[in-house]
Every structure is written in C-alpha cells, then in structure tokens.
Amino acid sequence: MPVKIRLQRHGKKGKPFYWIVAADSRAKRDGKYLEKLGTYNPNTNPATIDLDLDSAVKWLQNGAQPSDTAKRILSYKGVLLKHHLLGGLRKGALTEEQVEEKFNAWLEEKGKIVGSKVDGLAQAEADAKAKALQAEKEVNEKRAAAAAEANAPAVEEATEEAAPIIVTEETAAPEESTEKE
C-alpha cells in the first residue's frame, strides 16, 4: 500500500486549515487517513505549523512519500533534515550525539530566523499604527480649525447683535434713583 504524507483540508470557505496526515495514496483528499501528524494554519503570519517530528520521521523511514506542499512543510520544520541525519546514523557515518547536536544547532538557527521575522512584523505593525494615529491627529486638527473658522463669523454676528444693547450711566442712573425713593 503506497503511503503519502499530504494535507487534508478543513476549515470554512476562504479560511483553510489543514491537517498533515499519512494516508493511503488511493484514499480521497479529505477521506480516510492512517495517522494525523500535525496541523498547518496558513491564515496566520507566519503560518502556524504544529507537527509531531518523530511520527513524521518514522513514516518517511517506512517509505512514505510527501506531496510537494507537505515536503516544504516538513523541510521547514526540520523533519527531512532529521531523516537525513538518521540515515547517516544507520550507515555509521554519524553517532547519535552528533545527530542530536547538528539537529539542535539547526533548530536554534531556525528559531532565530523565525523570531526575527516575527519581530519585524510586530515592528511594522507598530509603525503602521503610529503613522495612522499621526494622520488621524492631523485630520482632527484640520477639522477643529475648520470648525473654528466656521464658528468665528457666527460669534462676530452675535457680538454685533448684542452691541445695540449697551448699558450706559444715563440709563443706569434713573434706575438707581427709583430704587432710593
């Protein structure tokens, strides 16, 4: 029975979510599978991949062939490297300690690369928020200035209307005299 490591689509329309499975090559895409190896979510940035390394290596050692996309995912997570290193161990070219040392060094390097990408994305998002906030402040200032200009003639008209009602000493004096009497 030829076994393939491939993706099985889940999720809703427009929001795919994949299971990474080992399945009989004759089975339907979303049909029966032999073992679920992990998940792949391309909707996040960077894509979220949760994979059982040991199971994937076991299936590769037993002759399972990954599809093109699954091969890229396995390579990204280091499964193909570990399979290659274990092949060197079986042939006697490497010791188990060397295999673990090389694989862990690769994982650390990969972690640094992914971490720098995440930091770069977070920095770009923060810059975009700051730029949007600055643009919004400028728009609000322009809007306030335009409102002040529109209200300025109305204030002048109100002061002109209030100008004829001026209290002078002559009009105030008779009132005082009536109060004293």
Sequence and secondary structure as in RCSB ss.txt:
>XXXX:A:sequence
MPVKIRLQRHGKKGKPFYWIVAADSRAKRDGKYLEKLGTYNPNTNPATIDLDLDSAVKWLQNGAQPSDTAKRILS
YKGVLLKHHLLGGLRKGALTEEQVEEKFNAWLEEKGKIVGSKVDGLAQAEADAKAKALQAEKEVNEKRAAAAAEA
NAPAVEEATEEAAPIIVTEETAAPEESTEKE
>XXXX:A:secstr
  EEEEEEEEEETTEEEEEEEEEETTS TTS  SEEEEEEETTSSS EEEE HHHHHHHHHTT EE HHHHHHHH
HHTHHHHHHHHHHHHHTSS HHHHHHHHHHHHHHHHHHHHHHHHHHHHHHHHHHHHHHHHHHHHHHHHHHHHHHH
HHHHHHHHHHHHTT    HHHHHHHHHHHH 
